[in-house]
Amino acid sequence: MRLQDRVAVITGAGSGIGRAMSILFAREGALVLAADLDGAAAEETAAQVGARCVAMRVDASQPEEVRAMIERAVGEMGRIDVLCNNAGIGSTTDVVDCEPDDWDRVMTVNVRSVFLGCKYAVPHMVRQGRGAIVNTASVAGMVGVPKRASYCASKGAVIALTRQVAMDFVKQGVRVNCVCPGTVDSPWVERLLAGVDDRAAARAALEARQPMGRLGTPEEVAAAALYLASDDAAFVTGTSLVLDGGWTAA
Ligand SMILES: NC(=O)c1ccc[n+]([C@@H]2O[C@H](COP(=O)([O-])OP(=O)(O)OC[C@H]3O[C@@H](n4cnc5c(N)ncnc54)[C@H](O)[C@@H]3O)[C@@H](O)[C@H]2O)c1
């Protein structure tokens, strides 16, 4: 029970990695606020988790909604010990084909959401003298992935912001880290493959890109986030924990 009675807020909790985090964190004793733009998906996560989870429809890129999410955790659950800024969207173009509005949308959902989560959660964590933030970045923030211009830029920004916020609040007991998954077998990948002619070949190419020859699982990313969120990582801040089947080591 590594998160016994801790309060954890998780964005993008209605699917994939965020849902796996919600399930694992609750199993480890946390009270979970599962937030997602898709309110019904968040409700489904809460139903799967059970009594230790409440759902909330939140657009993680909108200041008033993020503020309300954090206030609800503190108001109804008493505190906020863990924030997982996990909501994110993808992109599939190179820099030439990327439309400015699409660039802005990806940066807004993937980066502004992390900024906003930190902005509104950190003051409570400082007051408590303790808190852990886990951002979901990606190996795409570390290597150049073809046709992912805005996505790579956004995840690089998440890695940089993680380090920066960690430094500002290291003396106040707030730890800030990120996970950097390689390709993970979530509904995200299903959507990616949906538009492809030869799905099996495209999936095999994604698997081959990672030296272990397989995709990661949402549960594996959730386990890494649990480590960073828990006291096991008490000496860890500002770091990027890579889970990519060896992709970036190759
Ligand atoms: N799946 C992968 O291969 C992979 C790899 C590396 C990093 N990631 C990152 O992991 C995170 C989760 O991805 P996933 O694979 O679980 O994808 P997913 O699509 O299964 O889940 C993402 C969830 O985020 C929600 N969401 C989207 N925009 C939102 C917003 N503005 N506010 C609140 N919620 C919003 C969606 O409704 C969805 O439920 C993302 O940040 C993604 O970039 C995924």
The ligand as an SDF file (V2000), in Angstrom:
LIG
                    3D

 44 48  0  0  0  0  0  0  0  0999 V2000
    0.3460    5.2310  -26.0480 N   0  0  0  0  0  0  0  0  0  0  0  0
    1.5900    5.5510  -26.3090 C   0  0  0  0  0  0  0  0  0  0  0  0
    2.2690    4.9290  -27.1500 O   0  0  0  0  0  0  0  0  0  0  0  0
    2.2480    6.6940  -25.5710 C   0  0  0  0  0  0  0  0  0  0  0  0
    3.6410    6.7750  -25.5910 C   0  0  0  0  0  0  0  0  0  0  0  0
    4.2700    7.8030  -24.9240 C   0  0  0  0  0  0  0  0  0  0  0  0
    3.5220    8.7430  -24.2430 C   0  0  0  0  0  0  0  0  0  0  0  0
    2.1660    8.6440  -24.2370 N   0  0  0  0  0  0  0  0  0  0  0  0
    1.4340    9.6760  -23.5120 C   0  0  0  0  0  0  0  0  0  0  0  0
    0.6360    9.0670  -22.5240 O   0  0  0  0  0  0  0  0  0  0  0  0
   -0.4780    9.8850  -22.2200 C   0  0  0  0  0  0  0  0  0  0  0  0
   -1.7240    9.0220  -22.2300 C   0  0  0  0  0  0  0  0  0  0  0  0
   -1.8080    8.3970  -23.4860 O   0  0  0  0  0  0  0  0  0  0  0  0
   -2.6310    7.0360  -23.7340 P   0  0  0  0  0  0  0  0  0  0  0  0
   -1.7600    6.1700  -24.5330 O   0  0  0  0  0  0  0  0  0  0  0  0
   -3.2240    6.5480  -22.4680 O   0  0  0  0  0  0  0  0  0  0  0  0
   -3.7440    7.6370  -24.7310 O   0  0  0  0  0  0  0  0  0  0  0  0
   -5.3330    7.5020  -24.7520 P   0  0  0  0  0  0  0  0  0  0  0  0
   -5.7310    8.2140  -25.9860 O   0  0  0  0  0  0  0  0  0  0  0  0
   -5.7320    6.0870  -24.5440 O   0  0  0  0  0  0  0  0  0  0  0  0
   -5.7990    8.3520  -23.4860 O   0  0  0  0  0  0  0  0  0  0  0  0
   -5.6650    9.7440  -23.4430 C   0  0  0  0  0  0  0  0  0  0  0  0
   -6.8140   10.3140  -22.6220 C   0  0  0  0  0  0  0  0  0  0  0  0
   -6.6020   11.7340  -22.5060 O   0  0  0  0  0  0  0  0  0  0  0  0
   -7.8600   12.3600  -22.6380 C   0  0  0  0  0  0  0  0  0  0  0  0
   -7.6890   13.7480  -23.0610 N   0  0  0  0  0  0  0  0  0  0  0  0
   -7.3450   14.2250  -24.2710 C   0  0  0  0  0  0  0  0  0  0  0  0
   -7.3290   15.5670  -24.2590 N   0  0  0  0  0  0  0  0  0  0  0  0
   -7.6760   15.9490  -23.0040 C   0  0  0  0  0  0  0  0  0  0  0  0
   -7.8370   17.1890  -22.3700 C   0  0  0  0  0  0  0  0  0  0  0  0
   -7.6690   18.3500  -23.0270 N   0  0  0  0  0  0  0  0  0  0  0  0
   -8.1830   17.2130  -21.0700 N   0  0  0  0  0  0  0  0  0  0  0  0
   -8.3770   16.0630  -20.3940 C   0  0  0  0  0  0  0  0  0  0  0  0
   -8.2500   14.8450  -20.9390 N   0  0  0  0  0  0  0  0  0  0  0  0
   -7.8960   14.7930  -22.2300 C   0  0  0  0  0  0  0  0  0  0  0  0
   -8.6050   11.5360  -23.6820 C   0  0  0  0  0  0  0  0  0  0  0  0
  -10.0070   11.7560  -23.6080 O   0  0  0  0  0  0  0  0  0  0  0  0
   -8.1940   10.1230  -23.2900 C   0  0  0  0  0  0  0  0  0  0  0  0
   -9.0990    9.5490  -22.3770 O   0  0  0  0  0  0  0  0  0  0  0  0
   -0.4590   11.0060  -23.2740 C   0  0  0  0  0  0  0  0  0  0  0  0
    0.0940   12.1770  -22.6890 O   0  0  0  0  0  0  0  0  0  0  0  0
    0.4560   10.4770  -24.3440 C   0  0  0  0  0  0  0  0  0  0  0  0
    1.1170   11.5060  -25.0570 O   0  0  0  0  0  0  0  0  0  0  0  0
    1.5060    7.6420  -24.8880 C   0  0  0  0  0  0  0  0  0  0  0  0
  1  2  1  0
  2  3  2  0
  2  4  1  0
  4  5  1  0
  4 44  2  0
  5  6  2  0
  6  7  1  0
  7  8  2  0
  8  9  1  0
  8 44  1  0
  9 10  1  0
  9 42  1  0
 10 11  1  0
 11 12  1  0
 11 40  1  0
 12 13  1  0
 13 14  1  0
 14 15  2  0
 14 16  1  0
 14 17  1  0
 17 18  1  0
 18 19  2  0
 18 20  1  0
 18 21  1  0
 21 22  1  0
 22 23  1  0
 23 24  1  0
 23 38  1  0
 24 25  1  0
 25 26  1  0
 25 36  1  0
 26 27  1  0
 26 35  1  0
 27 28  2  0
 28 29  1  0
 29 30  1  0
 29 35  2  0
 30 31  1  0
 30 32  2  0
 32 33  1  0
 33 34  2  0
 34 35  1  0
 36 37  1  0
 36 38  1  0
 38 39  1  0
 40 41  1  0
 40 42  1  0
 42 43  1  0
M  CHG  2   8   1  16  -1
M  END
$$$$
